[in-house]
């Protein structure tokens, strides 16, 4: 069983976002959809059409399929420590949107992120050093915390994580002409979000989202999701 029950071609970025919001609502209320996974495996063996691509952290508590209550073939899940942007991540997102036809990109940070804390502590360790350096611009940009700007301060870490998710969404558009044109034309939307590991709830930053043509953001997007869009 797919998460949505209307033709894939009719989905819009705003609809894709609503499907994910409904999924997280089911997750935090422990009313996840009853799925026949083996049936879905058989149904998707010849192809896939994920409606969204989620860029999230590799943290073991942030599995996108679980926290959005999605099944096989519903979403692309791209996971890397600190949900950092790299050429490989951009290429993966370009495939998801430009080739496979995904309607929405979600950049998902989370609370109590070890990668963010490590970057705040200026950790240096092998190849991890270069990865954590990608988070440094968000650390420097964070200005609300005046004291104890280290990984030992959870408020500072979470503030950087929120800013990093929002900055990463902008970086995707700025760094990929393919995704930028898809977003500008309204074929693809993008939105940053934060997952609270203590509650399971996802907060979407609608003010930073682009979900419609000509740069319309989530607050100005008036499209409503039909009741038939979500099971």
C-alpha positions in Angstrom: 0.0 0.0 0.0 1.4 3.4 -1.0 1.0 6.3 1.5 -1.0 8.3 -1.0 -3.8 7.0 -3.2 -4.1 9.5 -6.1 -2.1 9.5 -9.3 1.6 10.3 -8.7 1.5 12.8 -11.6 -1.1 15.0 -9.9 1.0 15.5 -6.8 2.4 19.0 -6.2 5.2 20.1 -3.8 2.5 21.4 -1.3 0.7 18.1 -1.5 3.9 16.2 -0.8 4.6 18.3 2.2 1.1 17.6 3.6 1.6 13.9 3.1 4.8 14.1 5.2 3.0 16.2 7.9 0.2 13.6 8.1 2.9 10.9 8.4 4.6 12.5 11.3 1.3 13.1 13.0 0.6 9.3 12.7 4.1 8.6 14.1 3.9 10.8 17.2 0.4 9.5 17.9 1.4 5.8 17.4 -1.2 5.2 14.7 1.1 4.3 11.8 -0.4 2.8 8.6 -0.8 -1.0 8.5 1.5 -2.0 5.6 2.1 -5.3 3.8 5.8 -4.7 3.3 6.4 -7.9 1.2 3.5 -6.9 -1.1 5.0 -3.4 -1.5 8.4 -5.0 -2.3 6.7 -7.0 -5.1 4.8 -3.9 -6.3 8.0 -1.8 -6.6 10.4 -4.4 -8.0 10.2 -3.0 -11.5 10.4 0.7 -10.7 10.1 3.5 -8.1 8.4 6.9 -7.9 9.3 8.5 -4.5 7.3 11.7 -4.0 9.9 13.3 -1.7 13.6 13.3 -1.0 14.7 13.7 2.6 18.2 14.9 3.4 18.8 14.0 7.1 21.5 13.1 9.6 22.8 9.6 9.9 21.8 9.6 13.6 20.2 6.3 14.5 17.2 8.0 16.0 16.2 9.9 12.8 15.2 7.3 10.3 13.1 9.2 7.8 10.9 6.3 6.8 9.8 5.8 10.4 9.4 9.4 11.6 7.4 10.3 8.5 5.5 6.9 8.5 6.4 6.1 4.9 6.8 2.7 3.2 8.9 1.1 0.6 9.2 3.3 -2.5 7.6 6.4 -1.0 10.7 8.6 -0.3 14.4 8.9 -1.1 16.3 8.9 2.2 19.8 10.6 1.9 21.6 10.4 5.2 25.0 11.9 6.2 26.3 13.1 9.5 25.1 16.6 10.2 23.0 16.6 7.0 25.8 18.5 5.3 25.8 19.4 1.6 28.4 17.9 -0.7 28.7 17.3 -4.4 27.6 13.7 -3.8 24.5 14.9 -1.9 23.7 17.5 -4.6 24.0 14.8 -7.3 21.7 12.5 -5.4 19.1 15.2 -5.0 19.4 16.1 -8.7 18.7 12.5 -9.5 15.7 12.4 -7.1 14.1 15.5 -8.6 15.4 15.7 -12.1 15.3 12.0 -13.0 13.0 10.2 -10.7 10.5 13.1 -10.4 10.3 13.7 -6.6 8.2 16.7 -5.8 9.8 17.9 -2.6 13.2 18.2 -0.9 13.3 18.3 2.9 16.5 19.2 4.7 16.0 17.7 8.2 18.1 18.6 11.1 17.5 17.3 14.6 18.0 18.2 18.3 21.0 16.9 20.2 23.0 16.4 17.0 26.4 14.8 17.7 27.8 16.2 14.4 26.7 19.7 15.2 28.2 19.4 18.8 31.4 18.1 17.3 31.7 21.0 15.0 30.9 23.4 17.8 33.8 21.8 19.8 36.1 22.0 16.7 36.7 18.3 16.7 39.5 17.2 14.4 39.6 13.5 13.4 40.6 12.1 10.1 38.0 12.5 7.3 35.5 13.7 9.9 37.4 17.0 10.1 36.4 18.1 6.6 32.8 17.1 7.2 32.5 19.1 10.4 34.1 22.1 8.7 31.0 22.3 6.5 29.0 23.2 9.6 31.2 26.0 10.7 29.5 28.8 8.7 26.3 28.1 10.6 28.2 28.3 13.9 29.6 31.7 13.0 26.2 32.9 11.8 24.5 31.9 15.1 24.4 35.1 17.2 21.8 34.5 19.9 24.2 32.7 22.3 26.8 34.8 23.9 28.3 32.4 26.4 29.4 28.8 26.3 29.3 28.5 22.5 30.4 24.9 22.6 29.0 21.4 22.2 28.3 21.2 25.9 25.5 23.7 25.6 22.5 22.0 24.2 20.6 25.2 23.5 23.5 26.5 21.4 23.9 23.1 19.6 20.1 23.1 18.8 20.2 26.7 17.7 23.1 25.9 15.3 21.3 22.8 14.0 18.2 24.9 13.2 20.3 27.5 11.4 22.3 24.8 9.6 19.2 23.1 8.2 17.9 26.4 6.9 21.3 27.4 5.4 21.6 24.0 3.8 18.3 24.4 2.0 19.5 27.7 0.6 22.8 26.1 -0.3 21.1 23.4 -2.4 19.3 26.0 -4.5 22.4 28.1 -4.9 24.7 25.2 -5.7 22.5 23.2 -8.2 21.2 24.9 -11.3 19.1 21.8 -12.0 17.3 22.0 -8.7 17.1 25.8 -8.8 15.2 25.7 -12.1 12.9 22.9 -11.0 12.1 25.0 -7.9 11.6 28.2 -9.8 9.2 26.5 -12.2 7.2 25.1 -9.3 7.9 21.4 -10.2 9.8 20.9 -7.0 9.6 22.4 -3.6 12.2 22.7 -0.8 11.8 23.2 2.9 14.1 22.9 6.0 12.8 21.2 9.1 13.9 20.1 12.6 13.2 16.7 14.3 12.9 16.7 18.1 14.4 13.4 19.3 12.6 13.8 22.6 9.1 14.0 21.2 9.2 12.7 17.7 7.7 15.8 16.4 9.0 17.6 13.2 8.8 21.3 12.9 8.8 22.7 9.3 10.2 26.1 8.7 7.5 27.3 6.3 9.0 30.8 6.2 12.1 29.4 4.5 10.2 27.1 2.1 9.6 27.5 -1.6 6.7 25.4 -2.7 5.3 27.1 -5.8 6.4 28.8 -9.0 8.0 32.3 -9.0 9.4 31.8 -5.5 6.1 31.5 -3.6 6.9 30.2 -0.1 4.8 28.0 2.1 3.0 30.8 3.8 1.8 32.2 0.5 1.0 28.8 -1.1 -2.8 28.6 -0.9 -3.1 25.2 -2.5 -5.0 22.7 -0.3 -4.6 19.0 -0.3 -7.6 17.0 -1.3 -8.9 14.5 1.2 -8.1 11.7 -1.3 -4.4 12.6 -1.4 -3.7 10.8 1.9 -4.9 7.4 3.1 
